[in-house]
Amino acid sequence: MPLSIDKTRLIHRLVTSGKYYFLSRPRRFGKSLTLSVIKELFSGSRELFKGLWVENHWDWSIRLPAIHLSFGSMGYKEVGLEAAVERTLDMKASEMGIELEGEGISHRFQDFLKKAARKGPVVLLIDEYDKPLIDYLDKDSLPMALSHQKILKSFYSIIKA
């Protein structure tokens, strides 16, 4: 029988004791699963947490939009990084009933975050933030990695601001 450990107490402490977090752990250590748990908490999916510590320690009446962006599933290898990010932003904005304005991903991302925040606090979860770089670190692909670095720098500067 597989061993299951309830980590919801730690996740609760994480999301209730600060404002911004950068989670860095080795590959295959559950970062994506942790982000999914956080998203479901803020979405109010109480039924998923039956029998776990957090079930009786979370305010299930509070629901915040959780914007979950995963660079691992954007399809940037097929359409290019900028087009993939733009397509993802448009899709996520549409899900929230937001129409984006502006040209370029940094302007559209900024517009998205501002319009989403007008409705109240927003949870922003970014998974596999470095995948567009890591996928191109071999010697022959370094120009693509450098191109992606510039795009990601512009994109992430919006969060920093």
Number of C-alpha atoms within 10 A of each C-alpha: 3 4 4 6 7 12 13 19 14 11 16 16 11 14 15 9 8 8 8 10 9 7 10 8 9 7 9 8 10 11 16 16 12 16 19 15 18 20 20 17 26 21 17 18 15 17 9 12 17 11 10 14 15 20 18 12 11 16 13 14 10 10 15 16 18 19 19 16 18 16 19 13 12 19 15 16 10 9 12 13 21 17 16 19 26 18 16 18 19 19 14 16 21 12 11 15 11 15 14 18 13 11 10 14 22 22 15 22 24 19 19 20 17 12 17 19 13 9 11 9 12 17 19 16 18 16 20 15 15 14 16 23 17 13 13 16 14 10 8 9 12 15 13 15 20 14 13 21 15 10 17 20 11 15 20 13 11 16 12 6 6
